[in-house]
C-alpha cells in the first residue's frame, strides 16, 4: 500500500453550501472526500462530462471506478484557514408588488409573503491561502495533478504531494490522524466528533478499534481497508 500526503492551498475563495441559514450560506472548513476525489481524478478515471443532462449526483457509479483501481482519498482537515463574506443582490423579477403586511398571505395566490427580499443573500466562503491536508491511498504509484478545481465556483487550488515511507500495519485501539467518512471505515468506531455536512457527515478525532497504518514515526495513523461505500 502506497500512502501520499497531500497539501492543498487555495488560490481562490472556496464555496459550497454546507449549511443554509436563511439568507446565509456557510462553507464548512473541512473538505469532503467526494469533492476531493472528483477534483483529483475527474480527468483521468471518473471523466464526468462537461455538460450533464441529469441533476442527481452519481456518487456510487463514479467513485466505484476508484475502488476498482485500488484508490481511496480521505477528507481534508484544515491546517490554516480564514473566511470571507460575499453579499449578492439580484434585480427583482416581479412586475407588480402588493402592499401587504409582513408575512401576510398573498391576495391572489394565498401563499405567505414577507418583506424580506429573498434575492439577497450572503455566502461565507473559505479565503484564499487557506491550507488543508489529506491522504491518498493506492495500490501503486499515482500521477496527481498540481492544480485542481473545487467547489460551486470551480475554485483554483494548488496541490503539493509527498510520497511517504512504507507504512507499518498494527492492530490496537488508535485515534485517526485525519477526518474520516464513517461509511468507508470497516473497523469499529468507538468515539468521535461529528462534522455535519452533506452528502455524508464526516467524523473527526475518531477513536477506532482495529488494524491501521502507522507512518511518520507514529504521527500519522489511518485505518486499513478504507473504500468508498454507500447506503443500501
N, C-alpha and C positions, 0 to 999 in steps of 0.2 A: 504494500500500500504506500503510495506517494502522497504526502501532505504538503500543500503550498499555502504559505501565509500571504494574504493579500492586503495591501494598504491602499485605501481609496480616499482621494482628495477631491472635493467638489470644486469645480470651476464656474458653476452657475448656481443659482438658487435651486433647491430640490423641493418639489411639491408633490404630495399625494395625500388624499383626504383620509387620514386615519380616523378622525372624529369630526362630526359636523354638529356644531352647537349654534343653532340659529344661523345668523349670517357669518359666523366664524368657522373656517375650515382649518383644522390643525394637522400638521405633519409630525408623526412620531419620530423620535431621534434614533430609533433602531430601523434598519433596513431589512425587509423580509427576504428570505432566501428565494422565494419565487421570482421576485423582481431582479435579484442578482443573477439568477440562472438565465433568465431571458437576456439580460444585458450582456452576459459573457458568451452565450452560445447561440444567440438568435441568428447569426450569420453563418454558423457552421453546422450545428446539429439540429436545432429546432426549426429554423427557417420559417418563421411566421411571415406571411406575405405583407407587402406594404399596404395593400387595401384588403380589408376583411369585410365580407358581406354578412357577418354574424356579430352579435353583441355579447354573447355569453362566452367567458374565457374557457379555453380548453386545456386546463392545467394538467389533467391526468394524461391526455393523449400527447401533449408536448413534452412534459417532464419525464414520461416513461422512456423517451428516447435517451435521456441521460442515464437512467437506471440500466438500460440495455448496454450502454457503453462504460458502465462502472464508474460513473462520475457523480459526485454529490457536493453541493455548495451549502455552507452553513449561513444562517443570518449574520448580519454585521452589527457589531457593537460600536458605539461612538467613542472615539479617543479624545476629540476636541470638537466642540460644536457651538454654534450660536444660531439665533433665529432672526429673521426679518419679517415685518408685516407688510403685506401688499393689499391695498384697498382698490376696489374697482367699482365703477358705476356705469351702467349701460342705459341708453336712452329708453324712455317709456315707449311701449308699442300699443298703448291703449289710446284710442281717439276720443273717448268720452269718459270722464270721471264723474262719479256720483258723490254728492256731498252727504256722506253718511257718518254716523258715529263710529268711533274706534271699535272694531270687532263686530259691528252690526251686520246682519245678513244683506247680501246684495239684493236690491229691489226687484231684479228681474230673475236672476238665477237662484236666489235663495242661499247661495254659498256665503260663508263667513268672509268678511273683508277686514283689512287693517289699514291703518295709515302709514305703516312702515313699508317703504319701497323694497320689495324683495329682489329687485335687480341691483341692489347694493350689497357688497359683501367684503370680507377680509380673509386673506389666506396667510396663515402662519407657516412660513417656509424655512427650511434649513439654509443657512447662509453659506456663501462661497468660502472656501478654505476650511470648512468643516472636514474632519478626518475620521475614518472608520477602519475597522479591522475585521476580516472574516477569513475562513479557510476553505480550500477546495481539496477534496479527497478524490483520488483517482487510482486506477489500476496501472496506469502507465504515464509517461510524460505528456504534458499538455502545452499547447501554444496559446496563451491567453492574450487578449488584446491589451494595448497600452491605454487606449481611450475607450470609454463606454458611455452609453446614454441611459438615463434613469428618469423615472417619474412621469407625471402627466405632461410636462413640457419637454420631455426628452432632454433633460439637462446633461451637460457635458461633465465628465468626471475622469480623473487620471488614476490609473491603476499601476501600482508597483508591486511586483511579486517576488517572493523569496522561497526557494525550494528548501525545505527543512531536512534535517538528517533523518535517517530511518527511525521510525518510532519503535518504542518498546511496548509490547502488549502486556497489560497487567489486569488483574481482576480483584477488586475490593471496592468498598464504598468510596466515592470520589465526588468532587464538585467540578462541573464542567467549566471550561475557560471561556466560553462564548455563549451567546443566546442560542436557543435550540427551538426547532419546530417539534413539538411533542408527538405529532403523528409519525415522525420519521425515526424516532428513537426506539429500538426494540427492547432496551433494558427498562427496568422499573425505576420510575421517578419517585423519590421519597418526599422531598420538599422542594419548593421552587417559588419564584416570584412571577406573576403573570404579567405579560405585556399585551394588553388588549389591542388588537389591530386585525383588520380583515386581510385576506380571506380566512386565515387560521391564526389564532392568538399564539404568540411565542412565549417561552419561559426563559428566565434568567436566574443565575445563581442556583442552578438545579443540582441538587444532591441526588446521586444516582447509584444504584446497586447493580453492578455488572461489569463486563470487560470494557477496557478503554485503552486508547493510545496515549502514551506519555512521551512528550518531546521537550526540547529546550530546558533540560535539567529539571523537569517536573513542573515547569511553569505553564505548560500547555497540556491540557487533558481533554480528550474528545472521545465520546462513546464510539465503540466499534459497531459495524453493521448498519450504519445510517443509510437510508434510501428513501426516495420520495414515496409517500403512502397517502392514501385518500380514503375518506369515509365510504363505507359500502352501503 
